[in-house]
Amino acid sequence: MASKRAVSVVGHMNPDTDSICSAIAYANLKQTLTGNRYQANRAGAVNPETKYVLDYFGVEAPVYLDDVRQRVKDIEIKQLDGLTENVSMKKAWEYMHEHKVVCLAVLEEGTRMIGVLSMGDITRSYMDIYDAEIVGKAHTPYQNILETVNGRMVVGDPTECVEGGKVLIAAANPDVMEQYIDEGDVVLLGNRYESQLCAIEMKAACIIISNGAQASLTIKKIANDRGCKVIESDYDTYTLARLMNQSIPVGYFMMRGPIDSFTYNDFLDDVKVTMAEKRHRYFPVLDELGQYAGMISRRNLLSAQKRQVILVDHNEKSQAVPGLADAEILEIIDHHRIGNIETAGPVYFRNQPVGCTATIVYQMYMENCIEIPKPIAGLLLSAILSDTLAFRSPTCTAVDKRVAESLAKIAEITDIEKYASNMFAAGSDLGNRTAHEIFTMDFKKFKSGDIDFAVGQISSMSEEELQGAKVKMMTEVEAFREEQKCKMIFFMLTNIMKESSEVIYCGEDAGPLISSGFGLGELPGDGQLGTALLPGVISRKKQMIPRLMEAFQTM
């Protein structure tokens, strides 16, 4: 049975410090309040600024979440032990009957799957095989025969295998038997001394004595001298004959590769397609290491539970982790404009006009009288400083500043300005980054009508560093726009000290849009790449996006 998956608390793609730190802090709050499992996740790489923060407060980065569609590991997997290929068909049948399944995995070295045995394979071995030599061809271990016929080997080594010959019943007198017993045969017979001696003299590999009869000392000695094994069974000869095929090892009849199987991380949408094409009843499941983990059937898909997620620091579909339409959204905690995410039912949606999601998370700790641990306080403080550019951004409210000061006391940060400066310096190491890495550090997609556009932003306290990044980006911005499938891209190079931004723009009508939104002189509208200086503009959320949206409506 699959254990109930933890609820994922996740921020937007290309996460910034607020997105990751708020996810960690909110997951901790929810787990403390409910006792249930909540896991902070990230929908992209950790940027240098956020890494500095996590390292400073000794917190591990959240687990990367690339898609929230249902996977095989989200459903019930039937835990069935596999068989080794030398196990008898009889044992396999008994195991299937006990566990009410029609398919078993065949393993070697304990966990590596080498084949699959189905009920159909067992039926075929019993109903469709009329080959008297099949036991020898399958190299059946004598141990299998002993288990199947409930026998006792009184002469010979049970670890050896039948290496050839046929299985026959010695029903005639010895003179006739000599004509059809060949060397290496397995002979089923009764307690007649003459028949037993004849089979041994004809170099039979093994004689099986039925009806609970015991071999005499003389027969045992002669058999031992001639290398003939002797088995005694309580079953009658007819029953022995019926059971012999059941002693054949499963490796002879199993289906070998390539085998239709799934892994823990396979999406259920893909699983359903394969199951529709392949009419098997059961399919093996392999874990992350490729080892056998159990079986699933179509019935298991009916019990599949959607992945439960809580979104922090965003509420736009274009910014969310892929597969969100197939997940169950439980809550949204955000401080941005209300976007276009739809939910199947009502959810807890908390959206406040503050500078940072972390401010809202702090308030929720206070409302629930939950003490904030020092590392969590440090993360929340860092998120506020990052999103408000150390209180310089117009998005910063008096609430953000008051909360930051309270968090600094808990986190034992005595000089907020100095800590913020070190954090920004760690995050703005742009000289060693490629243009593509800079583009994706803090990059969000938006939609206005049927137009997809994107706005990215980097911040630094050094104009020289920003200009170095600009040189790299100008040569690749058009290729990046095509890669992201956006009609327009705007990228803000924000100077924290000057409290201004230079915006790189590209895409048809991007220039006129900037011109209209910010009251600039006429800029080219034929898709040319360009830049524009925006004094006093440092907030993407409160300054850049609202003006672009107004310009879209005007144009």
C-alpha positions, -999 to 999 in steps of 0.1 A, spaced: 0 0 0 14 34 -10 18 57 20 -1 91 18 21 116 1 31 148 18 13 180 7 37 200 -15 42 237 -6 58 252 -37 66 286 -51 68 297 -87 92 286 -114 126 303 -116 122 308 -78 135 338 -59 144 341 -22 108 348 -12 94 318 -32 117 293 -15 119 308 20 82 312 23 76 276 11 99 263 38 84 285 65 48 277 56 54 240 53 69 241 88 38 261 101 13 237 85 31 206 99 32 221 134 -4 230 133 -18 198 119 7 171 126 3 160 90 31 158 64 40 190 44 70 192 23 86 224 9 94 221 -28 110 243 -54 101 246 -90 135 256 -103 172 261 -94 183 279 -63 198 312 -72 230 325 -56 212 349 -33 189 322 -20 218 298 -16 236 324 6 205 327 28 200 289 32 237 284 39 238 313 64 209 298 85 219 262 80 187 251 61 187 226 32 172 236 -1 138 222 -8 134 192 -30 131 200 -67 95 194 -81 95 192 -119 58 182 -124 28 176 -102 9 152 -124 0 118 -109 28 93 -110 30 55 -104 44 62 -69 12 81 -60 -10 49 -63 -13 17 -44 14 -8 -55 7 -44 -47 37 -57 -27 44 -91 -41 76 -111 -36 93 -121 -68 104 -157 -77 137 -171 -87 138 -188 -121 144 -222 -105 112 -222 -85 87 -249 -96 55 -241 -115 36 -257 -87 50 -232 -61 43 -203 -85 7 -215 -88 3 -218 -51 17 -183 -45 -7 -168 -72 -36 -186 -57 -28 -174 -21 -24 -138 -32 -52 -138 -58 -30 -125 -86 -23 -138 -121 12 -125 -127 45 -127 -108 80 -112 -114 110 -135 -118 141 -121 -102 178 -128 -99 201 -115 -72 170 -108 -51 158 -76 -68 167 -75 -105 138 -85 -127 146 -109 -155 111 -121 -165 74 -123 -158 53 -154 -152 16 -153 -159 -13 -176 -151 -14 -182 -189 22 -195 -188 12 -220 -161 -18 -231 -180 2 -236 -212 28 -257 -193 0 -280 -182 -25 -280 -210 -5 -274 -242 27 -294 -237 27 -330 -248 65 -333 -249 77 -362 -227 112 -347 -227 102 -313 -214 114 -319 -178 149 -326 -191 149 -298 -216 140 -274 -188 169 -287 -167 145 -293 -138 162 -294 -104 155 -326 -85 146 -305 -55 116 -292 -75 106 -328 -82 109 -337 -45 87 -307 -35 61 -314 -62 56 -351 -56 62 -348 -19 91 -373 -23 122 -384 -5 154 -389 -23 171 -420 -9 199 -422 -35 215 -392 -52 221 -355 -47 188 -333 -48 208 -302 -58 215 -316 -93 192 -312 -123 176 -335 -149 198 -330 -178 179 -348 -206 159 -378 -214 121 -383 -211 96 -390 -184 78 -423 -188 57 -449 -168 71 -484 -165 38 -502 -170 50 -532 -190 72 -562 -180 110 -557 -180 115 -574 -214 93 -547 -231 106 -519 -209 141 -525 -223 129 -514 -257 118 -479 -247 138 -469 -217 168 -448 -228 198 -435 -210 190 -404 -189 152 -411 -186 131 -405 -155 111 -436 -149 79 -437 -128 72 -472 -115 57 -493 -86 73 -516 -61 82 -544 -85 119 -552 -80 124 -564 -116 111 -532 -131 133 -511 -108 164 -532 -117 156 -530 -154 153 -492 -153 186 -489 -135 204 -513 -159 191 -493 -189 209 -463 -174 179 -443 -163 188 -410 -146 162 -414 -119 135 -438 -108 105 -426 -88 87 -453 -68 50 -447 -62 24 -456 -35 47 -451 -5 68 -482 -15 104 -482 -3 134 -492 -23 152 -523 -11 188 -521 1 199 -540 -30 182 -516 -54 197 -486 -35 232 -501 -37 229 -509 -74 214 -475 -81 242 -458 -63 268 -478 -81 252 -470 -115 246 -433 -108 208 -436 -108 189 -415 -84 160 -430 -64 130 -411 -51 102 -425 -30 67 -409 -31 34 -416 -14 15 -406 -46 2 -432 -70 17 -435 -105 -11 -416 -122 -8 -386 -98 30 -387 -102 26 -384 -140 3 -355 -137 26 -336 -113 58 -340 -132 52 -309 -155 45 -289 -123 81 -294 -112 95 -276 -142 113 -243 -132 94 -211 -140 124 -198 -159 115 -222 -188 81 -208 -194 83 -172 -182 83 -142 -206 117 -127 -209 126 -91 -220 118 -67 -232 92 -66 -205 64 -40 -202 70 -24 -169 68 10 -152 89 31 -128 79 50 -97 82 83 -117 62 74 -148 32 96 -153 -2 79 -150 -13 94 -183 15 75 -200 7 43 -180 -29 44 -191 -19 45 -228 5 15 -224 -22 -5 -205 -47 2 -232 -22 -11 -259 -10 -41 -239 -38 -62 -226 -19 -76 -196 -36 -79 -162 -7 -68 -142 25 -48 -148 57 -48 -128 69 -16 -111 106 -7 -107 120 17 -82 145 46 -88 174 21 -89 156 -1 -114 149 -28 -89 116 -47 -87 91 -30 -63 57 -47 -69 28 -49 -94 0 -26 -105 -31 -33 -125 -58 -12 -141 -78 -14 -109 -50 4 -91 -55 34 -113 -89 39 -99 -74 46 -65 -50 72 -78 -51 104 -56 -43 138 -71 -11 154 -57 -21 180 -32 -3 213 -34 -2 247 -17 10 276 -38 30 304 -23 42 337 -39 22 332 -71 -12 325 -85 -7 326 -122 -8 294 -143 22 304 -165 44 307 -134 33 275 -117 50 241 -117 40 220 -147 10 197 -144 -9 219 -120 -42 212 -138 -39 176 -127 -32 185 -90 -55 194 -61 -48 230 -50 -55 233 -13 -43 268 -5 -28 299 -22 -7 324 -1 4 353 -22 10 391 -24 8 396 -62 -21 406 -85 -48 379 -88 -40 358 -119 -57 330 -138 -53 299 -118 -86 279 -116 -95 254 -89 -120 226 -88 -136 238 -56 -132 265 -30 -97 269 -15 -81 290 12 -68 320 -7 -49 346 12 -37 376 -8 -25 408 8 -11 440 -6 23 437 12 58 436 -2 65 399 4 48 366 9 70 360 39 53 389 57 20 371 54 35 338 66 49 357 97 14 370 104 0 334 102 26 322 128 15 350 151 -23 344 145 -18 308 155 5 316 185 33 294 170 68 303 180 91 309 151 124 290 152 155 310 146 164 295 112 128 301 100 129 337 112 161 342 93 146 329 61 115 351 64 136 381 71 158 374 41 128 370 19 114 404 30 147 421 24 150 405 -10 115 414 -22 116 449 -9 152 456 -19 160 463 18 129 485 22 137 506 -9 110 492 -32 77 510 -35 61 476 -28 75 478 8 48 487 34 51 497 70 39 462 79 69 446 60 94 468 78 78 462 112 77 424 106 114 424 94 125 441 125 107 415 147 122 387 127 157 402 129 155 399 167 146 363 166 172 355 139 198 375 159 206 398 130 218 430 147 226 450 115 199 445 89 214 468 64 248 450 65 232 416 63 211 428 33 242 442 16 260 409 20 230 390 7 227 412 -24 264 409 -31 262 371 -30 232 371 -53 246 396 -79 277 377 -88 268 381 -125 303 382 -140 307 344 -138 272 336 -152 262 330 -188 235 351 -204 210 322 -202 217 318 -165 211 355 -159 179 354 -179 165 326 -158 175 338 -123 142 356 -117 119 353 -148 81 352 -148 56 348 -176 23 367 -179 -7 369 -202 -27 398 -214 -56 387 -236 -41 362 -260 -6 377 -257 21 359 -238 49 381 -224 76 378 -198 94 401 -174 127 392 -158 147 411 -133 182 411 -117 193 435 -90 227 447 -80 244 475 -60 270 478 -88 263 497 -120 294 482 -135 282 446 -128 248 454 -144 264 468 -175 285 437 -179 254 415 -177 237 438 -202 264 432 -228 260 394 -225 222 395 -226 218 418 -256 233 393 -280 210 364 -268 177 380 -258 159 373 -291 169 336 -290 158 334 -254 124 350 -263 119 323 -290 129 296 -266 104 308 -241 77 311 -268 68 347 -257 57 375 -280 76 400 -260 103 400 -233 112 428 -209 142 424 -186 149 448 -157 184 456 -147 178 472 -113 204 493 -96 195 491 -59 216 521 -49 203 544 -77 168 531 -73 163 528 -110 161 502 -137 173 499 -173 149 476 -192 159 455 -222 130 448 -245 124 428 -276 95 415 -296 70 431 -319 54 462 -303 76 458 -272 91 493 -278 58 512 -282 44 493 -252 73 506 -230 69 540 -245 32 541 -238 34 526 -203 61 549 -190 56 581 -210 88 578 -229 96 592 -264 86 571 -294 104 537 -295 106 515 -326 78 489 -330 91 467 -357 104 440 -333 138 457 -328 158 450 -297 162 480 -275 167 494 -240 151 521 -220 161 538 -187 133 539 -161 143 562 -132 125 553 -99 113 520 -113 126 491 -92 95 469 -86 83 444 -112 51 437 -92 40 473 -84 55 494 -111 64 473 -142 35 449 -145 7 473 -138 19 498 -163 25 472 -190 -10 459 -184 -25 494 -188 -5 499 -220 -18 466 -234 -53 477 -228 -46 511 -244 -29 497 -274 
